[in-house]
Amino acid sequence: MKYLFFDIECCDGAHICEFGYVLTNDKFEILDRDLFLMNPERKFNLTGRKDQRDLQLHFSEEEYYNSPLFTEYYGRIKNLIEAKDQLVIGHAISNDAGFLRTACRIYKRSPINFEFYDSQKMYSEFFNNKSSISLENAGEKLHLERVNYLHKSDDDAFLTMTLVQTMCKLMELPLEQFILLCPTSKGESKWNKIHYFSEDFNEIVKAIATSKRWISNAKKDKCIRKFIEKVKPRSAIINSALTGKKICFSPVFEREQTILCLKLIQMIVNHGGTYNTKVSENQYYVKDDADDPEKHGTRYHHFVEVVDVNQKQKVISYDDLLCILKTSWKELENMDIPELPKEGREMQEESNRGLKGTTIGEILAARGILLEPDQAK
């Protein structure tokens, strides 16, 4: 597996004048590095812009205007980005994907299609931070060595590589595993459409299956809710004591055994049952060892109160549930993880939704690695 880090500079915030990249192996050892200057055929407009900070590129306008057009490099860039067996990473990379899309449209070239991972969103996952952070500020927060020149595309690509490498080192994980813990960072640019997979159920499940204790409770809760909303029987309904009935587990089981929970919900639906977290409407509650009838405000306490006045409702054990479903813990463990069919997805909004619970930063803190939460905009 290879890793391609790339960055683009524009003359006016939209039209490409520079493309730089760093290509590494899976040990972050550099295999190739280059930079292409291009004539944008547009005026440079990088200072005095309303509500935008001034930018100064490394090369002079004359050097850009004396360079070849995008068409000269199109084939090389397309082959580089669309190469197989590699991960493509950039900082706020949806912007760069948009610049490529604009150039391909202007010069009537086929779109450059690729999946990508965004180091800006990796950083947000790393610190559980809602705000976006610039590449420069992210480097400072992680005390990375400064590159020679900011807004020089190959140097910025190198800084992106160093940022990602550092987060992987702190997590003691290879990049392929680290990105599974950052599902919001994954996206794609396909046929002039760019979007992130942050709402993709299957991506979140993949992250939970990789390491459930490193995924926030908020993400686990979201995963359960989305599955309840979308899950369908996999075949003809199996008649059983659950057919036409509603049932739920404790939040503790949902969060500590999320994958098993999803498998059980799928089986319940296959039996014509419904998983419903509003316990007053349910006929069954599956009791967890952690459930305490004296603990007010819990699902279990509320269900027990309802049971006192409605004998049609039952508290059962997980073994009772497995008996109804005619399965065992071992068979459940060996079952495939449920998936939901792919849906049309919109481009993710720039403002990330807040996520509470266990964060990557908290895991590092438990190891004695203290990182200052980012406050920069």
CORKA-V95718 format. One line per field, one symbol per residue. ss: DSSP state (A for helix, B for strand, O for the rest). phi: phi as a letter, one per 30 degrees, with the letter a starting at -180 (. if undefined). burial: # if it has 24 or more other C-alpha atoms within 12 Angstrom, else .. A space follows every 50 residues. Layout:
ss: ???
phi: ???
burial: ???
This chain:
ss: OBBBBBBBBBOOOOOBBBBBBBBBOOOOOBBBBBBBBOOOOOOOOOOOOO OOOOOOOOOOAAAAAOOOOAAAAAAAAAAAAOOOOBBBBBOOAAAAAAAA AAAAAAOOOOOOOBBBBBAAAAAAAAAOOOOOOOAAAAAAAOOOOOOOOO OOAAAAAAAAAAAAAAAAAAAOOOAAAAAAAOAAABBBBBOOBBBBOOOO AAAAAAAAAAOAAAOOAAAAAAAAAAAAAAOOOOOOOOOOOOOOOBBBOO AAAAAAOAAAAAAAAAAAAAOOOBBOOOAAAOOBBBOOOOOOOOOOOOAA AAAAAAAOOOOOOBBBOAAAAAAAAOOOAAAAAAOOOOOOOOOOOOOOOO OOOOOOOOOAAAAAAAOOOOOOOOOOO
phi: .cbccbbbcbdbibcdbabbbbcbddciddcaaabccbddhbddbbbidd ibddbbddcdedddddcddeedceddddddddedhbccbachdddddddd ddddddchcddccadbbcdddedddechcdddbddddddddchdddddbd icedddddddedddeddddddhbdeedddddbddddaabbhibbaccdcd eddddeddddaddccddddddddddddedcdbedaddcdadcdiccaacd eddeddbeddeddddededdcicbdbddddcdcbbcdceddbddddicdd ddddddedcbddcbcbcddddddddhbbedddddddddbcddbdbddddd ddddbcjdcddddddddicccdddcdd
burial: .#######################.#.#....#########..#.#.... ......###.#..#..#.###.##..##.###...############### ####......#############################.##....#..# ##################.##...##.############..######### #########.##################..##.........##.###### ###########################.##########..#......### ####.#......####.#..##..#......#....####.......... ....#..######.......#.##...
